[in-house]
């Protein structure tokens, strides 16, 4: 029986990207292969509770929506095949948030790739990808010119970086870039 290492499961509104504002059940898996200094979920880098599918399902079944975000840490450090299949069997919409360093051929309605290092090129095989780039400064833009459906996320909702992102979006209007604030932080949500 598959077991996943889960940091937390909670119900809230999606706070970033194309799903912002949707009710969402978050399954945050433990473990990460990167250590980004601005990470706001460092507690998910390690530890966690080992859970079976039935234990996960028992925690999510009573939430009044069928939108799931599998996130981390880095969720692809764990085999997601059986978890995503079970969620699909129960008619859940599945989004997965990844740092882009590991590929798994799993079912997902949306994959949000937030690259920090070189990405695994097989990740581009999915049909529905959002690219979320954490913007720290002017040099952060150098790596995003070859992608479509790009969300620019100012690090920690920093006001100066927000202004920088707005100006870049306006200057590069033909690129279809979007501003993505961490609205859950603004609204003081989990």
N, CA, C and O of each residue as an XYZ file, in Angstrom:
760
protein
N       0.840     -1.184      0.000
C       0.000      0.000      0.000
C       0.883      1.245      0.000
O       1.762      1.377      0.852
N       0.656      2.182     -0.968
C       1.466      3.407     -1.014
C       1.241      4.274      0.224
O       0.142      4.347      0.774
N       2.312      4.919      0.631
C       2.270      5.850      1.759
C       2.976      7.124      1.324
O       4.039      7.076      0.706
N       2.368      8.280      1.656
C       2.959      9.572      1.323
C       3.343     10.300      2.598
O       2.680     10.161      3.626
N       4.404     11.069      2.527
C       4.867     11.868      3.644
C       4.224     13.252      3.515
O       4.601     14.037      2.645
N       3.253     13.543      4.383
C       2.417     14.734      4.263
C       2.779     15.740      5.359
O       2.805     15.403      6.542
N       3.056     16.967      4.950
C       3.329     18.035      5.903
C       2.032     18.560      6.512
O       1.938     18.763      7.723
N       1.024     18.779      5.646
C      -0.262     19.273      6.141
C      -1.320     19.151      5.048
O      -1.015     19.080      3.858
N      -2.561     19.130      5.492
C      -3.724     19.180      4.606
C      -4.613     20.279      5.172
O      -4.925     20.286      6.362
N      -5.015     21.203      4.314
C      -5.888     22.285      4.781
C      -6.760     22.786      3.642
O      -6.497     22.509      2.472
N      -7.797     23.522      3.999
C      -8.776     24.063      3.066
C      -8.716     25.577      3.127
O      -8.767     26.159      4.210
N      -8.608     26.222      1.970
C      -8.498     27.677      1.923
C      -8.862     28.143      0.517
O      -9.458     27.397     -0.260
N      -8.500     29.373      0.203
C      -8.606     29.889     -1.153
C      -7.243     29.804     -1.810
O      -6.221     30.033     -1.164
N      -7.225     29.477     -3.090
C      -5.968     29.538     -3.836
C      -5.505     30.983     -3.841
O      -6.297     31.887     -4.104
N      -4.234     31.208     -3.553
C      -3.747     32.567     -3.392
C      -2.852     33.066     -4.499
O      -2.454     34.231     -4.474
N      -2.513     32.224     -5.485
C      -1.550     32.613     -6.511
C      -1.976     32.097     -7.879
O      -2.718     31.121     -7.984
N      -1.500     32.763     -8.923
C      -1.634     32.272    -10.284
C      -3.043     32.273    -10.842
O      -3.895     33.048    -10.406
N      -3.281     31.403    -11.805
C      -4.544     31.397    -12.544
C      -5.728     30.894    -11.723
O      -6.874     31.122    -12.109
N      -5.487     30.225    -10.619
C      -6.579     29.697     -9.799
C      -6.905     30.587     -8.607
O      -7.718     30.212     -7.762
N      -6.285     31.756     -8.527
C      -6.465     32.629     -7.366
C      -7.957     32.851     -7.080
O      -8.753     33.123     -7.979
N      -8.296     32.726     -5.807
C      -9.665     32.954     -5.359
C     -10.553     31.730     -5.341
O     -11.648     31.776     -4.780
N     -10.110     30.629     -5.943
C     -10.917     29.400     -5.936
C     -10.778     28.680     -4.601
O      -9.694     28.659     -4.017
N     -11.874     28.085     -4.110
C     -11.717     27.232     -2.931
C     -10.834     26.050     -3.304
O     -10.973     25.474     -4.383
N      -9.922     25.695     -2.401
C      -8.919     24.686     -2.731
C      -8.561     23.876     -1.492
O      -8.392     24.417     -0.399
N      -8.451     22.575     -1.691
C      -7.905     21.695     -0.665
C      -6.423     21.531     -0.988
O      -6.061     21.094     -2.080
N      -5.583     21.881     -0.041
C      -4.142     21.784     -0.237
C      -3.616     20.525      0.444
O      -3.856     20.296      1.629
N      -2.904     19.723     -0.321
C      -2.168     18.581      0.228
C      -0.693     18.941      0.067
O      -0.126     18.844     -1.021
N      -0.093     19.358      1.173
C       1.313     19.765      1.145
C       2.172     18.578      1.560
O       2.124     18.126      2.704
N       2.962     18.084      0.605
C       3.841     16.953      0.874
C       5.169     17.442      1.442
O       5.592     18.568      1.179
N       5.807     16.599      2.210
C       7.083     16.943      2.851
C       8.251     16.577      1.948
O       8.176     15.656      1.134
N       9.327     17.325      2.119
C      10.561     17.070      1.386
C      10.764     18.091      0.289
O       9.822     18.465     -0.410
N      12.001     18.540      0.139
C      12.348     19.453     -0.947
C      13.813     19.245     -1.313
O      14.663     19.042     -0.445
N      14.090     19.299     -2.600
C      15.461     19.136     -3.079
C      16.171     20.472     -3.282
O      17.331     20.503     -3.693
N      15.478     21.577     -2.993
C      16.073     22.909     -3.055
C      15.938     23.570     -1.683
O      15.171     23.114     -0.835
N      16.667     24.612     -1.485
C      16.584     25.366     -0.225
C      16.574     26.858     -0.562
O      17.534     27.571     -0.267
N      15.504     27.321     -1.172
C      15.413     28.732     -1.585
C      15.333     29.624     -0.355
O      14.542     29.353      0.549
N      16.129     30.671     -0.304
C      16.184     31.508      0.898
C      14.866     32.216      1.211
O      14.596     32.499      2.378
N      14.047     32.508      0.217
C      12.780     33.208      0.441
C      11.615     32.254      0.703
O      10.489     32.710      0.905
N      11.851     30.970      0.705
C      10.780     29.971      0.845
C       9.919     30.275      2.076
O      10.435     30.524      3.165
N       8.604     30.250      1.881
C       7.699     30.504      3.000
C       7.107     29.208      3.567
O       6.205     29.246      4.403
N       7.613     28.082      3.113
C       7.166     26.788      3.653
C       8.368     25.925      4.034
O       8.400     24.727      3.751
N       9.337     26.536      4.667
C      10.533     25.794      5.085
C      10.179     24.631      6.007
O      10.899     23.634      6.063
N       9.083     24.761      6.721
C       8.656     23.671      7.607
C       8.306     22.400      6.823
O       8.231     21.320      7.410
N       8.091     22.514      5.507
C       7.766     21.341      4.696
C       9.002     20.699      4.066
O       8.883     19.688      3.374
N      10.171     21.264      4.293
C      11.386     20.691      3.709
C      11.636     19.294      4.245
O      12.146     18.434      3.528
N      11.287     19.070      5.475
C      11.510     17.774      6.112
C      10.309     17.454      6.990
O       9.308     18.172      6.975
N      10.412     16.395      7.739
C       9.346     15.961      8.652
C       8.071     15.609      7.890
O       8.107     15.356      6.686
N       6.983     15.595      8.576
C       5.719     15.218      7.970
C       5.169     13.950      8.586
O       5.842     13.260      9.353
N       3.945     13.664      8.237
C       3.234     12.497      8.752
C       3.041     11.507      7.616
O       2.583     11.878      6.535
N       3.384     10.268      7.854
C       3.198      9.229      6.833
C       1.722      8.855      6.776
O       1.129      8.469      7.783
N       1.130      8.976      5.573
C      -0.306      8.759      5.437
C      -0.612      7.857      4.245
O       0.039      7.933      3.203
N      -1.611      7.007      4.421
C      -2.127      6.172      3.333
C      -3.175      6.969      2.561
O      -3.573      8.060      2.967
N      -3.612      6.399      1.438
C      -4.681      7.037      0.678
C      -5.929      7.201      1.547
O      -6.551      8.264      1.531
N      -6.292      6.199      2.281
C      -7.510      6.272      3.088
C      -7.408      7.381      4.138
O      -8.386      8.083      4.393
N      -6.246      7.539      4.737
C      -6.061      8.606      5.729
C      -6.158      9.987      5.076
O      -6.754     10.903      5.642
N      -5.573     10.131      3.892
C      -5.674     11.400      3.166
C      -7.131     11.654      2.792
O      -7.649     12.750      3.005
N      -7.785     10.647      2.238
C      -9.183     10.805      1.812
C     -10.083     11.159      2.989
O     -10.974     11.998      2.857
N      -9.860     10.533      4.126
C     -10.670     10.831      5.315
C     -10.541     12.299      5.733
O     -11.473     12.866      6.305
N      -9.391     12.914      5.450
C      -9.201     14.326      5.809
C      -9.799     15.288      4.782
O     -10.138     16.420      5.125
N      -9.931     14.853      3.530
C     -10.404     15.778      2.494
C     -11.873     15.614      2.144
O     -12.477     16.541      1.604
N     -12.456     14.480      2.433
C     -13.789     14.160      1.932
C     -14.873     15.122      2.415
O     -15.853     15.334      1.700
N     -14.734     15.698      3.581
C     -15.788     16.566      4.108
C     -15.655     18.026      3.686
O     -16.543     18.829      3.973
N     -14.564     18.384      3.011
C     -14.447     19.754      2.520
C     -15.434     19.957      1.372
O     -15.620     19.048      0.562
N     -16.072     21.126      1.281
C     -17.145     21.332      0.307
C     -16.677     21.721     -1.097
O     -17.366     22.480     -1.779
N     -15.544     21.229     -1.536
C     -15.115     21.472     -2.917
C     -14.331     20.267     -3.412
O     -13.942     19.398     -2.631
N     -14.108     20.229     -4.711
C     -13.360     19.134     -5.318
C     -12.149     19.648     -6.088
O     -11.780     19.091     -7.121
N     -11.531     20.714     -5.581
C     -10.298     21.252     -6.150
C      -9.155     20.899     -5.216
O      -9.198     21.191     -4.021
N      -8.132     20.266     -5.774
C      -6.969     19.845     -4.984
C      -5.718     20.497     -5.546
O      -5.523     20.547     -6.760
N      -4.880     20.992     -4.662
C      -3.541     21.441     -5.036
C      -2.543     20.572     -4.276
O      -2.498     20.601     -3.046
N      -1.752     19.806     -5.007
C      -0.671     19.027     -4.406
C       0.579     19.884     -4.510
O       1.006     20.248     -5.605
N       1.157     20.200     -3.368
C       2.280     21.124     -3.321
C       3.313     20.615     -2.324
O       3.216     19.482     -1.854
N       4.269     21.417     -2.009
C       5.314     20.990     -1.081
C       5.904     22.172     -0.362
O       5.241     23.179     -0.111
N       7.145     22.025     -0.044
C       8.215     21.200     -0.537
C       8.168     20.993     -2.044
O       7.676     21.831     -2.799
N       8.685     19.873     -2.442
C       8.660     19.446     -3.846
C       7.885     18.147     -3.936
O       8.400     17.100     -3.546
N       6.643     18.187     -4.447
C       5.805     16.989     -4.452
C       6.351     15.843     -5.293
O       6.081     14.682     -4.986
N       7.111     16.136     -6.344
C       7.591     15.061     -7.212
C       8.754     14.267     -6.617
O       9.275     13.358     -7.263
N       9.160     14.598     -5.404
C      10.110     13.731     -4.710
C       9.435     12.425     -4.278
O      10.109     11.437     -3.987
N       8.110     12.430     -4.242
C       7.347     11.239     -3.883
C       6.576     10.775     -5.117
O       6.203     11.589     -5.961
N       6.343      9.494     -5.218
C       5.601      8.955     -6.354
C       4.129      9.333     -6.213
O       3.458      8.906     -5.274
N       3.635     10.138     -7.154
C       2.268     10.645     -7.078
C       1.266      9.852     -7.913
O       0.078     10.173     -7.905
N       1.710      8.838     -8.623
C       0.841      8.131     -9.555
C      -0.436      7.623     -8.894
O      -1.533      7.919     -9.368
N      -0.313      6.878     -7.827
C      -1.494      6.300     -7.184
C      -2.350      7.376     -6.510
O      -3.577      7.281     -6.513
N      -1.715      8.391     -5.937
C      -2.465      9.465     -5.286
C      -3.311     10.223     -6.303
O      -4.500     10.445     -6.075
N      -2.713     10.620     -7.417
C      -3.483     11.364     -8.421
C      -4.564     10.487     -9.036
O      -5.657     10.972     -9.330
N      -4.276      9.194     -9.239
C      -5.300      8.298     -9.787
C      -6.491      8.180     -8.841
O      -7.641      8.219     -9.280
N      -6.224      8.037     -7.558
C      -7.307      7.951     -6.567
C      -8.120      9.241     -6.551
O      -9.348      9.200     -6.469
N      -7.448     10.377     -6.627
C      -8.167     11.656     -6.634
C      -9.043     11.781     -7.878
O     -10.181     12.241     -7.794
N      -8.518     11.373     -9.028
C      -9.331     11.384    -10.249
C     -10.519     10.437    -10.127
O     -11.621     10.754    -10.575
N     -10.294      9.293     -9.528
C     -11.396      8.342     -9.339
C     -12.519      8.947     -8.504
O     -13.674      8.542     -8.630
N     -12.186      9.908     -7.657
C     -13.175     10.582     -6.804
C     -13.616     11.925     -7.396
O     -14.253     12.729     -6.715
N     -13.272     12.163     -8.671
C     -13.699     13.358     -9.424
C     -13.126     14.674     -8.908
O     -13.820     15.691     -8.913
N     -11.887     14.669     -8.468
C     -11.225     15.897     -8.049
C     -10.507     16.544     -9.226
O      -9.950     15.855    -10.081
N     -10.524     17.883     -9.261
C      -9.669     18.670    -10.141
C      -8.307     18.721     -9.459
O      -8.225     19.028     -8.269
N      -7.241     18.426    -10.192
C      -5.912     18.324     -9.578
C      -4.954     19.323    -10.202
O      -4.745     19.341    -11.415
N      -4.376     20.156     -9.341
C      -3.245     20.981     -9.756
C      -2.041     20.547     -8.924
O      -2.176     20.149     -7.766
N      -0.885     20.632     -9.528
C       0.361     20.262     -8.859
C       1.322     21.432     -8.995
O       1.506     21.960    -10.091
N       1.936     21.840     -7.891
C       2.939     22.902     -7.915
C       4.319     22.286     -7.719
O       4.554     21.567     -6.748
N       5.227     22.570     -8.645
C       6.555     21.967     -8.631
C       7.633     23.011     -8.911
O       7.371     24.043     -9.530
N       8.851     22.726     -8.445
C       9.970     23.623     -8.746
C      10.592     23.298    -10.114
O      11.506     23.989    -10.564
N      10.097     22.259    -10.757
C      10.514     21.981    -12.126
C      11.756     21.137    -12.296
O      12.229     20.965    -13.419
N      12.297     20.607    -11.220
C      13.537     19.845    -11.334
C      13.307     18.354    -11.537
O      14.232     17.629    -11.903
N      12.078     17.888    -11.302
C      11.777     16.453    -11.367
C      10.498     16.259    -12.177
O       9.541     17.019    -12.028
N      10.486     15.253    -13.021
C       9.308     14.936    -13.823
C       8.725     13.590    -13.406
O       9.448     12.631    -13.135
N       7.412     13.551    -13.366
C       6.675     12.291    -13.234
C       5.505     12.347    -14.204
O       4.839     13.378    -14.297
N       5.239     11.271    -14.923
C       4.109     11.261    -15.859
C       2.797     10.954    -15.143
O       2.236      9.869    -15.301
N       2.312     11.911    -14.358
C       1.088     11.702    -13.593
C      -0.054     12.509    -14.191
O       0.166     13.433    -14.974
N      -1.270     12.150    -13.813
C      -2.445     12.887    -14.246
C      -2.555     14.179    -13.453
O      -2.390     14.192    -12.233
N      -2.837     15.263    -14.161
C      -3.074     16.544    -13.506
C      -3.837     17.438    -14.479
O      -3.597     17.407    -15.686
N      -4.750     18.226    -13.942
C      -5.481     19.181    -14.768
C      -4.647     20.424    -15.034
O      -4.787     21.062    -16.077
N      -3.776     20.764    -14.087
C      -2.897     21.925    -14.212
C      -1.600     21.628    -13.484
O      -1.608     21.094    -12.375
N      -0.488     21.976    -14.110
C       0.817     21.889    -13.457
C       1.380     23.300    -13.405
O       1.524     23.965    -14.431
N       1.695     23.743    -12.198
C       2.301     25.060    -12.003
C       3.790     24.829    -11.757
O       4.184     24.228    -10.758
N       4.599     25.313    -12.679
C       6.042     25.136    -12.581
C       6.657     26.470    -12.170
O       6.490     27.484    -12.848
N       7.364     26.447    -11.057
C       8.045     27.634    -10.545
C       9.545     27.359    -10.537
O      10.117     27.015     -9.503
N      10.181     27.515    -11.711
C      11.585     27.120    -11.829
C      12.524     28.001    -11.015
O      12.410     29.227    -10.993
N      13.439     27.337    -10.358
C      14.503     28.029     -9.625
C      15.860     27.635    -10.187
O      16.804     28.423    -10.132
N      15.970     26.429    -10.726
C      17.187     25.905    -11.348
C      16.830     25.450    -12.759
O      15.792     25.832    -13.300
N      17.686     24.645    -13.340
C      17.372     24.043    -14.629
C      16.158     23.148    -14.479
O      16.039     22.418    -13.495
N      15.247     23.199    -15.460
C      14.053     22.362    -15.380
C      14.264     21.059    -16.135
O      15.078     20.977    -17.055
N      13.519     20.052    -15.730
C      13.474     18.796    -16.463
C      12.606     19.047    -17.695
O      11.416     19.330    -17.559
N      13.175     18.950    -18.878
C      12.482     19.299    -20.127
C      11.218     18.464    -20.348
O      10.323     18.894    -21.076
N      11.126     17.285    -19.739
C       9.917     16.467    -19.904
C       8.701     17.127    -19.271
O       7.567     16.776    -19.594
N       8.931     18.090    -18.364
C       7.813     18.789    -17.737
C       6.957     19.508    -18.766
O       5.762     19.704    -18.543
N       7.534     19.898    -19.871
C       6.777     20.627    -20.886
C       5.831     19.729    -21.676
O       5.122     20.214    -22.558
N       5.805     18.425    -21.379
C       4.903     17.501    -22.057
C       3.448     17.680    -21.619
O       2.534     17.265    -22.331
N       3.229     18.289    -20.462
C       1.848     18.500    -20.017
C       1.172     19.531    -20.901
O       1.824     20.431    -21.432
N      -0.142     19.397    -21.057
C      -0.902     20.311    -21.902
C      -1.216     21.636    -21.214
O      -1.251     22.678    -21.868
N      -1.439     21.607    -19.923
C      -1.869     22.815    -19.225
C      -0.844     23.189    -18.156
O      -0.839     22.642    -17.053
N       0.029     24.144    -18.517
C       1.118     24.564    -17.623
C       1.006     26.054    -17.361
O       0.829     26.848    -18.284
N       1.112     26.423    -16.095
C       1.334     27.808    -15.707
C       2.791     27.907    -15.270
O       3.288     27.042    -14.549
N       3.473     28.962    -15.707
C       4.856     29.209    -15.299
C       4.829     30.337    -14.283
O       4.400     31.446    -14.602
N       5.280     30.070    -13.071
C       5.296     31.072    -12.003
C       6.746     31.364    -11.643
O       7.473     30.490    -11.171
N       7.152     32.603    -11.874
C       8.528     32.993    -11.590
C       8.560     33.923    -10.388
O       7.910     34.968    -10.386
N       9.314     33.541     -9.370
C       9.537     34.401     -8.217
C      10.549     35.457     -8.647
O      11.655     35.140     -9.085
N      10.148     36.709     -8.513
C      10.994     37.823     -8.952
C      11.635     38.458     -7.731
O      10.957     38.932     -6.820
N      12.963     38.453     -7.739
C      13.735     39.066     -6.649
C      14.294     40.428     -7.034
O      14.393     41.328     -6.201
N      14.664     40.573     -8.328
C      15.299     41.804     -8.801
C      15.285     41.800    -10.325
O      14.694     40.915    -10.943
N      15.925     42.771    -10.916
C      15.944     42.928    -12.369
C      16.482     41.689    -13.091
O      15.983     41.335    -14.159
N      17.483     41.035    -12.526
C      18.065     39.875    -13.209
C      17.126     38.672    -13.233
O      17.349     37.742    -14.008
N      16.093     38.664    -12.414
C      15.133     37.556    -12.401
C      14.402     37.413    -13.734
O      13.900     36.335    -14.050
N      14.338     38.482    -14.510
C      13.596     38.446    -15.774
C      14.359     37.760    -16.892
O      13.758     37.356    -17.888
N      15.677     37.619    -16.750
C      16.502     37.074    -17.818
C      16.110     35.658    -18.217
O      16.305     35.267    -19.368
N      15.564     34.889    -17.289
C      15.288     33.474    -17.564
C      13.860     33.189    -18.028
O      13.513     32.026    -18.235
N      13.024     34.211    -18.198
C      11.609     33.920    -18.466
C      11.134     34.268    -19.862
O       9.941     34.144    -20.139
N      11.998     34.691    -20.736
C      11.557     35.174    -22.043
C      11.068     34.076    -22.989
O      10.417     34.390    -23.986
N      11.351     32.822    -22.719
C      10.977     31.751    -23.647
C       9.716     30.998    -23.235
O       9.442     29.927    -23.776
N       8.956     31.525    -22.306
C       7.792     30.802    -21.797
C       6.503     31.559    -22.077
O       6.497     32.783    -22.212
N       5.411     30.804    -22.161
C       4.087     31.391    -22.313
C       3.295     31.152    -21.040
O       3.621     30.268    -20.247
N       2.249     31.951    -20.851
C       1.392     31.874    -19.664
C       2.237     32.019    -18.398
O       2.294     31.129    -17.549
N       2.884     33.168    -18.310
C       3.839     33.454    -17.237
C       3.188     34.328    -16.171
O       2.535     35.326    -16.473
N       3.384     33.927    -14.919
C       2.947     34.704    -13.762
C       4.191     35.196    -13.038
O       5.059     34.407    -12.665
N       4.267     36.512    -12.842
C       5.394     37.108    -12.127
C       4.971     37.307    -10.678
O       4.014     38.027    -10.393
N       5.691     36.664     -9.770
C       5.360     36.736     -8.351
C       6.466     37.465     -7.599
O       7.538     36.903     -7.374
N       6.209     38.722     -7.206
C       7.216     39.472     -6.444
C       7.517     38.773     -5.126
O       6.604     38.415     -4.382
N       8.784     38.582     -4.845
C       9.190     37.870     -3.640
C       8.594     38.566     -2.407
O       8.756     39.772     -2.218
N       7.914     37.788     -1.589
C       7.320     38.272     -0.335
C       6.409     39.485     -0.501
O       6.262     40.275      0.432
N       5.790     39.648     -1.683
C       4.930     40.809     -1.957
C       5.642     42.137     -1.694
O       5.015     43.118     -1.294
N       6.956     42.159     -1.923
C       7.757     43.357     -1.691
C       7.256     44.499     -2.588
O       7.199     44.335     -3.807
N       6.890     45.659     -2.004
C       6.329     46.767     -2.795
C       7.230     47.249     -3.929
O       6.736     47.580     -5.007
N       8.528     47.291     -3.706
C       9.440     47.737     -4.767
C       9.510     46.720     -5.898
O       9.591     47.091     -7.069
N       9.478     45.446     -5.548
C       9.502     44.399     -6.581
C       8.164     44.358     -7.317
O       8.125     44.062     -8.511
N       7.077     44.651     -6.621
C       5.762     44.755     -7.285
C       5.823     45.839     -8.354
O       5.381     45.621     -9.483
N       6.365     47.003     -8.011
C       6.488     48.097     -8.990
C       7.339     47.670    -10.177
O       7.008     47.967    -11.324
N       8.438     46.971     -9.898
C       9.311     46.485    -10.967
C       8.547     45.535    -11.892
O       8.655     45.637    -13.114
N       7.780     44.616    -11.315
C       7.002     43.661    -12.115
C       5.950     44.372    -12.966
O       5.778     44.055    -14.143
N       5.255     45.325    -12.367
C       4.246     46.071    -13.120
C       4.879     46.761    -14.313
O       4.341     46.711    -15.419
N       6.021     47.406    -14.097
C       6.682     48.107    -15.201
C       7.115     47.135    -16.288
O       6.957     47.428    -17.473
N       7.660     45.980    -15.905
C       8.082     44.980    -16.901
C       6.885     44.458    -17.695
O       6.968     44.281    -18.910
N       5.767     44.213    -16.998
C       4.560     43.729    -17.685
C       4.093     44.758    -18.699
O       3.737     44.404    -19.823
N       4.092     46.020    -18.316
C       3.678     47.080    -19.235
C       4.670     47.227    -20.391
O       4.265     47.405    -21.540
N       5.959     47.154    -20.088
C       6.983     47.283    -21.137
C       6.953     46.109    -22.107
O       7.217     46.279    -23.297
N       6.636     44.935    -21.612
C       6.648     43.709    -22.424
C       5.221     43.252    -22.711
O       4.950     42.052    -22.733
N       4.317     44.186    -22.929
C       2.890     43.901    -23.083
C       2.551     42.793    -24.062
O       1.557     42.092    -23.871
N       3.343     42.617    -25.093
C       3.093     41.582    -26.088
C       3.394     40.171    -25.567
O       3.034     39.192    -26.221
N       4.033     40.050    -24.429
C       4.436     38.733    -23.917
C       3.358     38.044    -23.100
O       3.522     36.873    -22.760
N       2.274     38.708    -22.773
C       1.176     38.099    -22.023
C       1.597     37.653    -20.621
O       1.158     36.613    -20.131
N       2.448     38.451    -19.990
C       2.831     38.189    -18.610
C       1.747     38.713    -17.684
O       1.025     39.649    -18.031
N       1.630     38.106    -16.496
C       0.634     38.521    -15.517
C       1.295     38.714    -14.156
O       2.265     38.033    -13.821
N       0.762     39.643    -13.382
C       1.205     39.853    -12.015
C       0.480     38.874    -11.113
O      -0.737     38.716    -11.215
N       1.211     38.219    -10.236
C       0.608     37.271     -9.304
C       1.104     37.573     -7.899
O       2.184     37.137     -7.501
N       0.309     38.318     -7.159
C       0.636     38.574     -5.765
C       0.229     37.369     -4.931
O      -0.618     36.579     -5.348
N       0.817     37.229     -3.783
C       0.424     36.165     -2.864
C      -0.769     36.694     -2.064
O      -0.628     37.171     -0.939
N      -1.952     36.592     -2.687
C      -3.147     37.193     -2.090
C      -3.530     36.528     -0.764
O      -4.149     37.170      0.085
N      -3.180     35.281     -0.578
C      -3.482     34.630      0.693
C      -2.740     35.318      1.835
O      -3.238     35.364      2.959
N      -1.561     35.849      1.555
C      -0.817     36.582      2.587
C      -1.451     37.950      2.854
O      -1.541     38.393      3.998
N      -1.885     38.602      1.788
C      -2.556     39.891      1.924
C      -3.828     39.745      2.754
O      -4.146     40.606      3.574
N      -4.548     38.652      2.536
C      -5.821     38.404      3.225
C      -5.641     37.663      4.551
O      -6.614     37.370      5.245
N      -4.391     37.364      4.891
C      -4.074     36.639      6.127
C      -4.763     35.265      6.178
O      -5.340     34.874      7.193
N      -4.682     34.553      5.049
C      -5.212     33.188      4.957
C      -4.055     32.203      4.981
O      -2.913     32.581      4.719
N      -4.332     30.973      5.286
C      -3.326     29.903      5.256
C      -2.895     29.698      3.829
O      -2.051     28.845      3.555
